Amino acid sequence: MRPFLRAAFGLAAALVIPRIDVPDALVRVLAAASFLVYLATRLLVLVEPGCRAYLAAHRFGLREAIGEAMFASLWLLFAVLSWSDIVPLSLGLGVGLTCGFLVVHTLALIFGEAAALARPPAAPRPRMRRWLRAGGLAIEESVLFAVMAACAGARADLLAGPWTLSDALTLPLFSAALLLFAYVPIRRAASAAQDTPERIRDVVAIHFGALWLFALTGYEPAR
C-alpha cells in the first residue's frame, strides 16, 4: 500500500473508529475473528514462496520469536476474556492457556520458519499474496482499534479531573508502547506479502501520529 494511503487509514481510524458504538457481541466476534485471521496469515506466510524469500532476508532470532509469541498470547487472552460471560473460564485456566500458547507459538515460529526456509525456491503465488496483504491490513486495523480503545479509556479518566495540555500530549504513551510491541511482528508478516515492502518504522510513525491526533481531538461516544 502507498505511504499516503497508509497515513489516510491511520488518520481516518483516529477520527472515525472511536466514534463507532460497537455492541459487546460484535466485540467478541471481532476479537476471535481477528485472532484467527492473524494465525492463518502467519501460517500462510510460511507457505507462499515469495514470502519465504522475504523471511530469509529478515530472519527472526529467539528474542524476536518470543516477542511475537508474547503478543499473540496476549491477543489470545483478550479474545478468551471477551467470551468470559458466555464461556466461564477461571483465572488459573486462562493464565495456563496463555502460557501454554506462548511456549507453543515460540517453538512453532522457530521450527516452522526453519522448515519453510529449508524448502527449495519456487515461483510466487500472486493470488495467495493478495489474500495475505488483505489479511495483514485487517490485522493492523484490529490492533489499531484495540490501542485506540485503551487510549479512549485513559482519556476518559483524564477528563474526569483537572488536566493540562502536557497531560493530553503524554496520554497516548501507553497505547503507543502497546502499538510498538504489537506492530513489529504484524508488519513483518504483512510486509512479506508486499511487492515493495514498506519500512516498519515509517508505518509505525504514521499510526503514532494518529494516536496523538486522537488524544488531542477526542470524541463523544456514539449513543
KEKE-3310 file (N, C-alpha, C; in steps of 0.2 Angstrom, whole numbers, plus 5000, padded with zeros to 4 digits):
npx = (5004:5002:5012:5005:4992:4992:4994:4982:4973:4977:4974:4961:4956:4959:4950:4937:4935:4934:4922:4912:4899:4901:4893:4894:4893:4897:4911:4916:4915:4923:4935:4939:4938:4948:4960:4960:4962:4974:4982:4980:4986:4999:5003:5001:5011:5022:5021:5019:5029:5036:5035:5043:5055:5057:5057:5068:5078:5075:5078:5071:5077:5079:5074:5066:5056:5051:5045:5035:5027:5023:5015:5005:5000:4995:4985:4977:4973:4965:4955:4949:4945:4935:4925:4921:4909:4901:4907:4913:4928:4941:4953:4966:4965:4965:4977:4986:4982:4986:5000:5004:5001:5010:5023:5021:5018:5030:5040:5034:5036:5050:5054:5045:5048:5061:5059:5052:5061:5070:5065:5065:5067:5053:5041:5032:5016:5003:4989:4988:4996:4989:4978:4985:4990:4978:4974:4984:4982:4969:4972:4981:4972:4964:4972:4975:4963:4961:4972:4968:4956:4961:4967:4956:4950:4959:4959:4946:4947:4956:4949:4940:4945:4955:4966:4980:4988:5000:4997:4988:4996:5005:4997:4994:5005:5006:4997:5004:5016:5010:5006:5018:5024:5016:5015:5027:5029:5017:5018:5029:5025:5015:5022:5030:5022:5021:5024:5033:5040:5036:5044:5045:5046:5042:5028:5024:5027:5017:5005:5007:5006:4993:4987:4991:4984:4971:4971:4972:4961:4950:4933:4915:4907:4897:4879)
npy = (4994:5011:5024:5036:5032:5023:5032:5039:5029:5028:5041:5042:5031:5037:5047:5041:5028:5028:5034:5025:5016:5001:4985:4974:4960:4960:4964:4953:4944:4950:4950:4936:4933:4941:4936:4923:4926:4932:4921:4912:4920:4921:4908:4905:4914:4907:4897:4903:4905:4918:4925:4918:4920:4933:4932:4925:4934:4943:4938:4930:4931:4922:4931:4939:4930:4926:4938:4940:4929:4932:4943:4937:4928:4937:4943:4931:4929:4941:4938:4927:4932:4941:4932:4928:4930:4921:4909:4902:4904:4900:4910:4904:4894:4902:4909:4898:4893:4904:4905:4892:4893:4903:4896:4886:4894:4901:4890:4885:4896:4896:4883:4881:4892:4888:4876:4880:4889:4880:4874:4872:4885:4893:4898:4913:4915:4924:4926:4921:4929:4941:4939:4938:4951:4957:4951:4955:4969:4969:4964:4974:4985:4980:4979:4993:4998:4992:4998:5011:5010:5008:5020:5028:5025:5029:5043:5046:5045:5055:5067:5067:5073:5087:5093:5096:5103:5096:5084:5079:5077:5067:5057:5047:5038:5025:5018:5019:5012:4999:4998:4998:4987:4977:4979:4977:4963:4960:4968:4962:4950:4955:4963:4954:4949:4959:4968:4978:4980:4990:5001:4997:5006:5018:5016:5013:5026:5034:5028:5031:5045:5046:5041:5052:5062:5058:5059:5072:5078:5070:5063:5061:5048:5037:5036)
npz = (5000:4996:5004:5007:5007:5018:5028:5027:5031:5045:5050:5047:5055:5068:5069:5065:5070:5084:5087:5084:5090:5096:5098:5112:5109:5096:5098:5104:5093:5084:5091:5092:5078:5072:5079:5074:5060:5061:5064:5053:5043:5047:5046:5032:5027:5029:5019:5006:4992:4988:5000:5009:5004:5008:5022:5023:5021:5031:5045:5060:5077:5093:5102:5095:5091:5103:5107:5098:5100:5113:5111:5103:5112:5122:5114:5112:5125:5127:5118:5123:5136:5132:5129:5141:5148:5142:5140:5154:5162:5173:5182:5184:5174:5162:5163:5162:5149:5142:5144:5140:5126:5123:5124:5114:5103:5101:5099:5087:5079:5078:5073:5063:5054:5051:5044:5034:5027:5023:5012:4994:4982:4974:4962:4965:4972:4966:4969:4982:4989:4987:4996:5008:5009:5011:5023:5032:5032:5038:5051:5056:5057:5067:5078:5079:5082:5095:5103:5102:5109:5122:5123:5123:5135:5144:5141:5145:5159:5161:5158:5168:5179:5184:5171:5160:5145:5143:5150:5141:5129:5134:5136:5126:5127:5133:5125:5113:5116:5117:5104:5097:5102:5097:5084:5076:5074:5067:5056:5050:5045:5036:5028:5021:5011:5002:4987:4986:5000:5014:5025:5042:5052:5046:5045:5058:5063:5057:5062:5076:5075:5072:5084:5093:5087:5090:5104:5106:5099:5103:5107:5107:5113:5103:5104)
capx = (5000:5006:5013:5000:4986:4993:4993:4975:4970:4978:4971:4954:4954:4959:4944:4931:4934:4932:4915:4908:4897:4902:4890:4898:4893:4902:4917:4918:4916:4929:4941:4940:4940:4955:4965:4961:4965:4982:4986:4980:4991:5006:5004:5002:5017:5027:5019:5020:5037:5039:5036:5048:5061:5057:5058:5075:5082:5074:5077:5070:5081:5075:5071:5060:5051:5047:5041:5029:5023:5020:5010:5000:4997:4990:4979:4973:4970:4960:4949:4946:4941:4929:4919:4921:4902:4897:4911:4916:4935:4944:4959:4971:4965:4966:4984:4989:4981:4991:5007:5005:5001:5017:5028:5019:5019:5038:5043:5031:5039:5057:5055:5041:5052:5067:5057:5050:5066:5074:5062:5068:5064:5048:5038:5027:5009:5000:4983:4989:4999:4984:4975:4990:4990:4971:4974:4988:4978:4964:4975:4983:4967:4961:4976:4974:4956:4962:4976:4964:4951:4965:4968:4950:4949:4964:4957:4940:4950:4960:4945:4936:4948:4959:4971:4984:4990:5005:4994:4985:5001:5008:4991:4995:5012:5005:4994:5010:5020:5007:5006:5025:5025:5012:5015:5033:5028:5012:5021:5034:5021:5011:5027:5032:5017:5020:5029:5038:5039:5037:5049:5041:5047:5038:5021:5023:5026:5011:5000:5008:5003:4985:4986:4992:4979:4965:4972:4971:4954:4945:4927:4910:4905:4890:4873)
capy = (5000:5018:5028:5041:5028:5021:5038:5041:5024:5029:5047:5040:5027:5041:5051:5038:5022:5029:5036:5020:5012:4993:4981:4969:4954:4961:4965:4946:4941:4953:4948:4930:4933:4944:4932:4918:4929:4933:4914:4910:4924:4919:4901:4906:4917:4901:4893:4906:4906:4924:4927:4914:4924:4939:4930:4923:4941:4946:4932:4931:4927:4920:4937:4942:4925:4926:4944:4939:4924:4936:4947:4933:4925:4942:4943:4926:4930:4946:4935:4922:4936:4944:4927:4925:4930:4916:4903:4903:4902:4903:4914:4899:4891:4907:4910:4892:4893:4909:4902:4886:4895:4906:4891:4883:4898:4902:4884:4884:4901:4894:4877:4882:4896:4884:4871:4884:4892:4875:4871:4875:4891:4892:4904:4917:4914:4930:4926:4920:4936:4946:4937:4939:4958:4959:4949:4959:4975:4968:4963:4980:4989:4977:4981:5000:4999:4990:5003:5017:5009:5009:5027:5031:5024:5034:5050:5047:5046:5061:5072:5066:5078:5093:5091:5101:5101:5091:5078:5076:5075:5061:5052:5040:5035:5018:5015:5019:5007:4993:4998:4996:4980:4973:4981:4974:4956:4960:4971:4958:4945:4958:4966:4948:4948:4965:4968:4983:4981:4997:5001:4996:5012:5023:5014:5014:5033:5036:5026:5035:5052:5045:5041:5058:5066:5056:5061:5079:5080:5067:5061:5059:5041:5037:5034)
capz = (5000:4996:5011:5009:5009:5025:5033:5027:5036:5052:5052:5047:5061:5073:5069:5064:5074:5091:5087:5082:5096:5095:5103:5116:5105:5090:5100:5105:5087:5081:5094:5090:5071:5071:5081:5069:5054:5062:5064:5046:5039:5049:5043:5025:5025:5028:5013:5000:4991:4989:5007:5012:5002:5012:5028:5023:5021:5038:5050:5067:5082:5098:5106:5091:5091:5110:5107:5094:5104:5119:5108:5101:5118:5125:5110:5113:5132:5126:5114:5128:5141:5129:5129:5148:5151:5139:5142:5160:5162:5179:5181:5183:5167:5157:5163:5160:5142:5139:5145:5135:5119:5122:5123:5108:5097:5101:5096:5080:5074:5077:5069:5057:5049:5049:5039:5027:5023:5020:5006:4988:4980:4969:4959:4969:4971:4967:4972:4989:4991:4988:5002:5013:5010:5014:5030:5036:5033:5043:5057:5058:5059:5073:5083:5080:5086:5102:5106:5102:5114:5128:5124:5125:5142:5148:5140:5149:5166:5162:5158:5174:5184:5181:5167:5156:5138:5144:5151:5134:5125:5136:5136:5121:5128:5135:5119:5108:5118:5115:5097:5095:5104:5093:5077:5073:5072:5062:5049:5047:5041:5031:5023:5017:5005:4998:4981:4988:5007:5017:5031:5048:5056:5043:5046:5065:5064:5055:5067:5082:5074:5073:5091:5096:5085:5093:5111:5106:5097:5107:5104:5111:5111:5099:5108)
cpx = (5004:5007:5007:4993:4986:4992:4986:4971:4971:4975:4963:4952:4954:4953:4937:4930:4931:4925:4910:4906:4896:4898:4895:4899:4897:4909:4920:4919:4922:4936:4944:4942:4947:4961:4966:4964:4972:4985:4986:4985:4998:5008:5005:5008:5023:5026:5021:5027:5040:5040:5041:5055:5062:5059:5066:5080:5080:5072:5075:5075:5076:5071:5065:5054:5047:5043:5035:5025:5020:5014:5004:4996:4993:4984:4974:4969:4964:4954:4946:4942:4935:4923:4918:4914:4898:4900:4915:4923:4938:4951:4965:4971:4967:4974:4988:4988:4986:4998:5009:5005:5008:5022:5027:5021:5027:5041:5040:5035:5046:5057:5051:5045:5058:5065:5055:5055:5071:5071:5065:5064:5058:5045:5033:5020:5005:4993:4983:4992:4994:4980:4979:4990:4984:4971:4978:4985:4973:4966:4978:4978:4964:4965:4976:4968:4957:4966:4972:4958:4954:4966:4962:4948:4953:4962:4950:4942:4953:4955:4940:4939:4952:4965:4974:4985:4995:5002:4991:4990:5005:5003:4992:5001:5011:5002:5000:5014:5017:5007:5013:5026:5022:5013:5021:5031:5022:5015:5026:5030:5017:5016:5030:5028:5017:5026:5035:5037:5040:5041:5044:5041:5042:5030:5019:5022:5020:5005:5001:5005:4996:4983:4986:4986:4972:4965:4970:4964:4949:4939:4922:4907:4898:4885:4868)
cpy = (5006:5021:5032:5038:5025:5026:5040:5036:5026:5035:5046:5036:5032:5045:5047:5032:5023:5031:5031:5016:5005:4989:4976:4962:4955:4961:4957:4943:4943:4951:4941:4929:4935:4940:4926:4920:4930:4926:4911:4914:4922:4913:4902:4909:4912:4897:4896:4907:4913:4927:4924:4917:4930:4937:4928:4929:4944:4941:4934:4927:4925:4925:4939:4936:4925:4933:4943:4934:4928:4940:4943:4930:4930:4943:4937:4927:4935:4943:4931:4926:4939:4939:4925:4925:4924:4909:4904:4900:4905:4906:4909:4896:4896:4909:4904:4892:4898:4907:4897:4888:4899:4902:4888:4887:4900:4896:4883:4889:4898:4888:4878:4886:4892:4879:4874:4886:4886:4872:4875:4881:4889:4898:4907:4915:4920:4930:4925:4926:4941:4945:4939:4947:4960:4957:4953:4966:4975:4967:4970:4985:4987:4979:4989:5001:4997:4995:5009:5016:5010:5016:5031:5031:5029:5041:5051:5049:5053:5067:5072:5071:5083:5090:5097:5098:5095:5084:5075:5074:5069:5056:5046:5036:5027:5015:5014:5013:5000:4992:4995:4989:4975:4973:4978:4967:4956:4963:4966:4952:4949:4961:4960:4947:4954:4965:4973:4984:4988:4996:5001:5003:5018:5022:5015:5022:5036:5034:5030:5042:5051:5045:5048:5063:5065:5059:5068:5081:5076:5065:5061:5053:5041:5034:5030)
cpz = (5000:5003:5012:5010:5016:5030:5033:5031:5043:5054:5052:5053:5067:5074:5069:5069:5081:5092:5085:5089:5094:5100:5106:5112:5099:5092:5101:5098:5083:5084:5092:5082:5069:5073:5076:5062:5055:5061:5057:5042:5041:5047:5036:5023:5025:5022:5007:4998:4991:4996:5011:5010:5006:5019:5029:5024:5028:5043:5057:5071:5087:5102:5102:5091:5098:5110:5103:5097:5110:5116:5106:5107:5122:5121:5111:5120:5131:5123:5119:5133:5138:5128:5136:5151:5148:5140:5148:5160:5169:5177:5180:5176:5162:5157:5160:5152:5139:5139:5140:5128:5118:5120:5116:5102:5096:5097:5089:5076:5073:5072:5063:5051:5046:5043:5033:5023:5020:5014:5000:4986:4975:4967:4964:4967:4972:4970:4980:4992:4992:4995:5008:5015:5013:5022:5034:5037:5039:5050:5060:5061:5066:5079:5084:5084:5093:5106:5107:5108:5121:5129:5126:5132:5146:5147:5144:5157:5167:5162:5164:5179:5180:5177:5163:5149:5139:5145:5145:5130:5127:5137:5132:5122:5129:5129:5114:5110:5116:5108:5094:5096:5099:5086:5073:5070:5066:5056:5046:5043:5035:5026:5018:5011:5000:4992:4983:4995:5010:5023:5037:5051:5053:5045:5053:5066:5062:5060:5074:5081:5074:5080:5095:5094:5088:5100:5111:5104:5101:5103:5109:5109:5108:5104:5104)
residu = (MET:ARG:PRO:PHE:LEU:ARG:ALA:ALA:PHE:GLY:LEU:ALA:ALA:ALA:LEU:VAL:ILE:PRO:ARG:ILE:ASP:VAL:PRO:ASP:ALA:LEU:VAL:ARG:VAL:LEU:ALA:ALA:ALA:SER:PHE:LEU:VAL:TYR:LEU:ALA:THR:ARG:LEU:LEU:VAL:LEU:VAL:GLU:PRO:GLY:CYS:ARG:ALA:TYR:LEU:ALA:ALA:HIS:ARG:PHE:GLY:LEU:ARG:GLU:ALA:ILE:GLY:GLU:ALA:MET:PHE:ALA:SER:LEU:TRP:LEU:LEU:PHE:ALA:VAL:LEU:SER:TRP:SER:ASP:ILE:VAL:PRO:LEU:SER:LEU:GLY:LEU:GLY:VAL:GLY:LEU:THR:CYS:GLY:PHE:LEU:VAL:VAL:HIS:THR:LEU:ALA:LEU:ILE:PHE:GLY:GLU:ALA:ALA:ALA:LEU:ALA:ARG:PRO:PRO:ALA:ALA:PRO:ARG:PRO:ARG:MET:ARG:ARG:TRP:LEU:ARG:ALA:GLY:GLY:LEU:ALA:ILE:GLU:GLU:SER:VAL:LEU:PHE:ALA:VAL:MET:ALA:ALA:CYS:ALA:GLY:ALA:ARG:ALA:ASP:LEU:LEU:ALA:GLY:PRO:TRP:THR:LEU:SER:ASP:ALA:LEU:THR:LEU:PRO:LEU:PHE:SER:ALA:ALA:LEU:LEU:LEU:PHE:ALA:TYR:VAL:PRO:ILE:ARG:ARG:ALA:ALA:SER:ALA:ALA:GLN:ASP:THR:PRO:GLU:ARG:ILE:ARG:ASP:VAL:VAL:ALA:ILE:HIS:PHE:GLY:ALA:LEU:TRP:LEU:PHE:ALA:LEU:THR:GLY:TYR:GLU:PRO:ALA:ARG)
# end
